[in-house]
Amino acid sequence: MVNSSPNYTHFSIIVKALFPNITSHGLRHSYASYFVDKGFDIYVLRDLLRHSSITETVDTYTHFYKD
């Protein structure tokens, strides 16, 4: 489902202008992965990403950083 709220629409326009080769989803993934790498609290990140479970956040964004 596409979000058509004003904030999302403005965000999409800005992303396309600044980063023409990256999607909003790609930017979201980069943002989340960066914060995981920097040790950001995974529970706070889950809330920011609006995931319903911590498992979704962990499975999606921590696999890049396993030792």
C-alpha positions as CSV (number, residue, x, y, z in Angstrom):
1,M,0.0,0.0,0.0
2,V,1.3,3.4,-0.9
3,N,1.3,6.1,1.8
4,S,-0.1,9.3,0.4
5,S,0.3,11.5,3.6
6,P,1.8,15.0,3.0
7,N,4.9,14.1,5.0
8,Y,5.6,11.0,2.9
9,T,4.9,12.8,-0.3
10,H,7.3,15.6,0.6
11,F,9.9,13.1,1.7
12,S,9.6,11.2,-1.6
13,I,10.1,14.4,-3.6
14,I,13.2,15.3,-1.6
15,V,14.7,11.8,-1.9
16,K,14.2,11.8,-5.7
17,A,15.8,15.3,-6.0
18,L,18.8,14.5,-3.8
19,F,19.3,10.8,-4.7
20,P,17.9,10.1,-8.1
21,N,19.3,6.6,-8.1
22,I,17.9,5.4,-4.7
23,T,14.4,4.6,-3.8
24,S,12.7,5.7,-0.6
25,H,12.8,2.1,0.6
26,G,16.5,2.0,-0.2
27,L,17.1,5.1,1.9
28,R,15.1,3.6,4.7
29,H,17.1,0.4,4.6
30,S,20.4,2.4,4.6
31,Y,19.3,4.6,7.5
32,A,18.3,1.5,9.6
33,S,21.4,-0.4,8.7
34,Y,23.6,2.5,9.6
35,F,22.1,2.9,13.0
36,V,22.3,-0.9,13.7
37,D,26.0,-0.7,12.8
38,K,26.5,2.2,15.2
39,G,25.0,0.3,18.1
40,F,21.7,2.2,18.2
41,D,19.1,0.7,20.5
42,I,17.3,-1.9,18.4
43,Y,14.0,-1.5,20.3
44,V,14.0,2.3,19.6
45,L,14.8,1.6,15.9
46,R,11.9,-0.9,15.8
47,D,9.6,1.9,17.0
48,L,11.0,4.4,14.5
49,L,10.5,1.9,11.6
50,R,7.0,1.0,12.9
51,H,7.7,-2.7,12.9
52,S,5.2,-4.8,14.8
53,S,7.9,-7.1,16.2
54,I,11.6,-6.9,17.1
55,T,12.1,-10.0,15.1
56,E,11.3,-8.2,11.9
57,T,13.8,-5.4,12.7
58,V,16.5,-7.8,13.7
59,D,16.1,-10.2,10.8
60,T,16.0,-7.4,8.2
61,Y,18.7,-5.1,9.4
62,T,21.3,-7.0,11.4
63,H,22.3,-9.7,9.0
64,F,24.8,-7.4,7.4
65,Y,26.8,-7.1,10.6
66,K,27.2,-10.6,11.9
67,D,30.7,-11.5,12.8
